[in-house]
Amino acid sequence: MQPRQSGRRQPIPPGCCHLRRGSPRRCGPATSTPTAARPHRREALWCVRAGTGSPVAKGGIVALTLATARGCARYGVRANAICPRARTAMTGSLMGAPPDGPDPLSPARVAPLVTYLAGPAGERITGEVFVAHGDVVALLGPPTVRAAFPGPG
């Protein structure tokens, strides 16, 4: 892809063509859902007993979502990732039996965030990673430089 020059239109990447503003085939916001099981741990997004495959896949989904948000923003594409902590058939063994009464880890508790991001109120939100469970929505920050080590000389 060539840099944008005044008076010339920049070609639109093939994956974004149908998503640009004004296109009759435009779809809504892209929302990815890497899971966030094991709610009792701070590192729950990445820590899984089964091995490295699942955390690598989750990291890939987050990276793809952020790259989509940055790379396709000029075409009106919004992309966010929601990491739901919800008691489902797949996560039930990790989270235990639901309590009597309303389940704070019900997937229905994550739905309002999805609705908000997909609706008009979420039009300016893009490139974010959310962890949602119960009545909590957490916004993850980007990786940061913790320390720098100068090379010799």
N, C-alpha and C positions, 0 to 999 in steps of 0.2 A: 504494500500500500504506500502510495506517495504522500509526502506531507501536503497539507492543504495550502494552496496558493490562492491569492485573491483573484477573483474572476473565473476560477476553475472549480468544478465540483469534485469533491473527493469521492472515490468509489466507496460504496457501502460494502462492508464485509458480508459474504454470502449468508452467514448465520443470522445477521441482523436485518436483512432486506425486508422481510415481511413485518418487522417490528417497528419500523421507523414511524415518526409522526406523520399523520395524514394518509397513511397507507390504508386501503380498505381492509386489509387482512391483519391489521394490528391486533395483537392480543394483549391481555392484561399483564400485570407485573409477574416476574418470575420469582417463585418462592421455593427454596430448597429446604429439605428437612433431614439433616443428619440427626440421629437420635442422641439423647443425653440420658442414658440409663444410670442407675445407681445414684439416686439423689442425695445420699448421705455423704458423698465425697465431693470435694471442691473440683477435683480433676475429672469429674464424671463424664465430660465430653470425650475424653481421650482414653480413659482407663477401662479396659475390658479384659475379663478373665480368659477369653478364648484365644488370645494371641494378638498379633499385630495387624491382621487384615482389616478388622473393623475400624480401628483408629485411623489407619491409613486412608480408608475409604471416606471416613468423616472429614478428614483434613482435605482430601481431594474435592469433596462437595463444597466445603467452605471456600477453598481457593478458586474453584470454578465460578462460584456465585460472585465472589469479589471481583474476579477478572471480568465477568459479564457486566457487572454494575459499572465498572470503570470504562471498559472498552466499548460498550454500547449505549452509554448515557446520552451521547449526542444525538442518538436516534430515538430518544424517548423511552428507552428500556430501563426499567427499574428492577433490581434483583436484590433479594435479602435471603438470609438463611435463618430458619427457625429450628432450634434444637429442642424438641419437645421431651419433657420428662413426663411420660404418661404410662399408666398401668394398662397394658394391652395383653393379648394372648402371648405375644412374643416376649414381653418384659415382665410378665407376672411372676415368674420364678425368681427374678432378681429383686423384685419390690415387695414380695409377700402378698398375702391376702388383703383385699380391700377392707377398710373398717366398716362397721355398721353405720348406716346413714350415708350421706353424700361423700363420695370419694374425692379427696383433694387432688388426686393424681388421675382423674378422669380425663380422657382425651378431649371431652367437651370443654374443659377449662382452657385449652390452648386455642380453640376455635375463635374466640373474640380477637385475639392478636392477628390471626390470619385474615379475618374480616376487616379489621382496621387497616392493615397494610395494603389490602387489595382495594380498599375503598378510596373515596376522594380525600379523606383525612390523611392518608398515607402517601399522597402523591409526591411529597418531597423527601421521602425516606428511601434511601437506596444504599447498597454497599454495607449493610449492617448484619451482624450475627446476634441473634436473640436466643436466650435459653428461657423457656417458658414452662412453668409448672404451678399448679394450684393457683394462688392469687399473686404469684411473683413473675415478673418479666425482667430478666437481667440482660444487659447489653454488654457484649464482650468487646474488649479493646483490641487493637491490632498488636501484633508482636512488636516489641520495643528492644532497643539496644540496652542490654543490662551492663555491659562492660566493653571497653575497647582496649586492645593490646597492641601497642606500636611495634612494628618490625624492627629488626636490628639496623642501626645506622641511619 
